[in-house]
Amino acid sequence: MQGTLSALIEAVEDALARRQWDYKAFKSQIGIHESTWSRIRRGRRLPSHNVLTLLRQHLPEVIKYIDDYENHRTIPLRQGNNDTIQKEE
């Protein structure tokens, strides 16, 4: 998964450079806050469905990378208190 996320981030960064947008322009043109994109770039969070939708709508050249990411990502399972397996004794 990390490879496809890295490719997606690189494609978005390339699209921003071609448009000569800084991160403030990225926010005003696309609607993704600078800090959100920074956390995604640094690996502190994964892109949400909303972020991917905004990228898809505004940067058509990265759709292939979004599709690759969505097709290869794994969604982590969260284990809560009620998810434990009870052993019979």
Beta strands, then each sheet from edge to edge (+ up, - down):
end
